[in-house]
Amino acid sequence: MSKTKATLTLLFTLATSHLLAQAPTRPKILGISHAGYFVSDLPKALDFWHGLLGYDEPYDLKNPDGTVHIAFIKINDHQHIELFNQQPPAGSGHLSHIAFVVSNAEQMRAYLASRGIPVGAKVGKGRTGDLNFEIKDPDGNLVEFVEPQSDGMEAKSAGKFLPATRISESIYHLGFLVGDSAKSIAFYGDLLGFREFWRGSSKGTVLSWIDMRVPDGEDYIEFMLYSDLPTPDKRGGQEHTSLSVPDIPKSIAILEARPAYKTYAKLLESHTGVNGQRQVNLFDPDGTRVELMEPFTASGKPVPPSTAAPPH
């Protein structure tokens, strides 16, 4: 190699290294912040979350006419559920969006922009007082990133609105529909740093679920795989919030003893999932599933991941 070519190669290498060093890095994604759902009848939805599940509603956002736009159901000091008092947009299910806590929202915005993801010019401050912005995943699901602030909703209500009646103290995972698992793994895994730790099949022939853990915490998301997208009114079973409980039979007994269970009027049946964990499914008035799940297998032994192929 000539001296001139060697010099050019060295200069190119140094320039490339400098550019890589200057490229924005991904900040920490610490866990699940919240999930938002559209509800067609807010009083009935609140009776489900308050009366049956035992949560409190410390905060709401109102429309100009004084009606509630969003009701906030507090799960713990760092996680909540948002209930949008409106019908879903045409062609959509009841899931509005999913949201994750990040260590630095502006750093996340800059990182995503550097990777070619459409983002706004700056991070905004939401009406809850926290910094946030949104993007869309490959299936069009709205994904929000939240950086909590000292004057934000959760900081102001820390240690409050946490009644002993809460059936669970934490969101275990969020499940949502995914059409192309390879694209979703590239988005959540390669781009955002989520770590796959399990996949399962309901029938053993075609893959049904892929579980991906946040890069800097223990919360996770669950891809609900499909070959044909369910109609909007049939997506409530897939688009779900999973709440962690230590004892499924005890949780069922607590729920069945509550006055609101008479209004709920659906059988609560414990079953052991394909992942080996005991669980029970509940459904809000719109049919959106809330899953109670023990964070360990019933046998105490791990269940191997499925080797089935994803659906086409």
N, C-alpha and C positions, 0 to 999 in steps of 0.2 A: 504494500500500500504506500502511495506517495505521501510526502509530508503534508502537501496541500489537502489531500483527501482525508488524512488522519486528523488534521486540524479542524476541518469542516465537521467531521463526525463527532469530535470532542465538543465543538461549539453547539451542535444540534443536541447532543446528550445533555449538556449543561442547561440549555434553554428549556428542554422538555422537563427536566427535573425541577427547574425553577417554576414552570407553569403548574406542575403537579403539586408542588409545595404550596402554591398560592390558591389552588382550587378549594372551594368550600368543602368542609367535611360535615358528615351527618352528625347532628347532636344526639343526645341520648333520647330514646323512646322508652319511657319508664313504666307505662302500663295503660290500662283502659281508663279513660276519663268518664265517658258516658255513651249512651246510645239514644237516638231520638226516634219516636214512633208517632205516626198520625193516628188519631183516635176520632171516631165518628160521633161518640157520645162521651164528653169529658166527665160528667158526674158519674156515669157508670164505670168508666175507666178508673177514676179516683177511688170509687168504692172497692174495686178489685185490689188496687195497690195499697189503700189505707186499711179498709175493713178486713180484707182477707189476708194480705201479706204483711200488714202491720207497719207500714212505713209512714213517714211524715212528709209534708209538703211545705218546706220553709220559704219558698220563693215562687213567684210567678211573674210573667211578663204580660201586660195587658194591651189590647187593641185600643185605638182612639175612642171607641164607643164604650170602653170600660170592661168589655168582656175579656176573659182570659185567652191569651194567644198561646202561651206555653206554660205548662205546669211542671215544676221540678220535683221529682221524687228523690229524696236523699237516701242513698244506700249506706254511705259512710262519709267521712270528711273529705274523701278524694274521688268518689264515684257517685254518679246519679243517673237518673233516667229522665229524659225530656218528653213530655206528652204534648204534641201539637194538636190544638183544638180545631182540626179541619180534616176534610176528606183527603185521601192521597191524590196526588196529581194523576191525570189520565194515564193509564198504562203502567202505573207503579203499584207496588205493594205498600204495606203500612210502615216499612222501615224508611225513616227519613235519612239518617246518617249514623256513622260510627265515629268515635273520637278518641284520640290518644293524648296522653300527657307527654310533653317534650321538655327538655331542659332549657331550650332556647328556640323560640318560634322564628325569630328572624334568621337565625343560622339555618334552621330547617328550610325556610323559604328560599334562601340563597343556594343551599345545597340542591334542592329540587330543581331550581331554575338552571343551575349549572349542568344538570343531567337532562335538560330538555323537557321538563315537565311544566305545563302551563300553570303559572301562578300569578298572583297580583303583583303590583309594583312595590307593595309594602304590606306589613302585617297590621291588621286592625285590632281595635280593642272592642270586644263584644259588650253587649248590654249587661252581661254578668260581671264585667270589670276585668276579665282575663284577656290576654293576648291570644288571638287565634286567626286561622285562615283555613281554607278548604281546597281540596283537589278531588279528582275523580279517579277511581281505580279502573282496570281494564273492562269491567262489567258495567261501568257507569255508577257504581256505588259512591256516594259522597263520603269522603274521608276528611275529618277535621283534626287539626293539630292545635293543642291548647297549652299555653304556658301560664300556669296559675300566678296571680298577682296578690300582693299583700292586702289590697283593697277589693279583691274579687269576692264573688258570692260564697265560695266554699271557705275562704279564709275568714270571712265575717261570721260564718255560722259554725266554725270549728267547735266541736264538742257539744253542739246543740242539735236539737231535732233528731235525736237518736234513741227512739223509744225502745223499751225492752221487748216490745211486741214484734220487732223486726224478725222475719223468718230467716233472714240471712244477713251477714255483716259484710259481704263482698260480692262483687261481680266476678264470676269465675272465668267465663269466656263469652264471646259474642259470635253467633253463627249467622252467615249470610250466603246467598246464592252466588255460585261461581260457574261460568260456562266453560272456560278454557283454563284448566289447572296450570298448564305450563306458563301462560301469560301472567296468571295471578302469583305463581311462585316467583317469577322474575320480578314482578312489581313489589310484592311484600317481602320477598326474600333477598333478591340481589340488590334492589334499590333501597328498601327500608331496613334491611338487616334482620327481619324476623327469622326464627329458627324452626324448621320443621322438626317435630318430635314424634309424630304418630300419624298413621293413616288407617282407615278402616273401610270395610265393605259390609253392607247390610245383608247381601246374599252370597258373598264370596266370589262372585264372578266379575263384577264391575265395581270400581272404587266409588265410595259414597262420601267420604269425609277426609280432609287433610287438616291437621292441627298445626298451627304456627305460633310460636311463643314470641312475645315482644323481645327485642334484643337486650334490654336492660332491666328486666323485671320477670315476674312469674305469670302474669296474665297472658291469655292467648286468644286467638281467633280461630274459628272453625269454618273452613270452606265447605259449603253444602253443594256438592257437585250435581250437575244436571246435564242431560243430553237435549231435552226439550224444556224450555223455560215454562214453569207453571203459570197459569193465568193469575192476574193480580190478587184475586180473591182466594187463591189457593197457596199463597206463599207464607202464610202465617206459621205453618209448621216448621218451615226451614229457617226463616228469619227470626232468630230468637235471642233472648238473654238467658244465660245460665248463671244461677246463683249457687254459691257454695254453702253446703250445710254438713254438719258432722254426723247426723243420724237421720236417714230418710224415714224410717218408721215413726220416730219421735216427731219429726216435722209434720208428717201426715196427721198424726194424732192432734197436734196443736191446731192445725188448720181446720180439721173437722169439728173441733170444739168451739170455734168462733161463730158468732151469730151470722156473719157475712157468708159463711159456707152454705147456709140454707138458700141464700139468693144465688150463689154460684151454681149449686145443684148439678155438679158433675162429679163423677166417681174419681177418686184419687187412687191410682194404682201404682205401687212400687214395682219396678222391674230392673233387671241388670242389663245394661247396654252392651253393645259389641265390644266396647272398651273395658268391660269388666267392672264398671262402676255402677252402683245403685243410684237410681234417679226416679223422679216423678215429674210428669208434665202437667202444667196448668195453662189455661188459655184465657186471655182477657176478652172483653165483650166483642172485639173485632176478630177474634180467632188467632191473635198473635201469641206465640208460645213463650212461656216463662218456665224454664227448666230448673228444678232443684236437683243438685248432684253432689254426691260425696266425693271429696278430692282424693280418693284412694280406691283401689280395687277391692271387691268384696272378698276375694280369696287371699288378698295380700301379695299376690304375685302379678308382675306386669304382663300385659297382653301384647304379644308380638304384632308389629304393624302388618297390614295387608299387603300382598304383592299383586293384587288385582290391578288391571289396567284402568285408567280413567275413562269415563264415558266419552263418546264422540260428540 
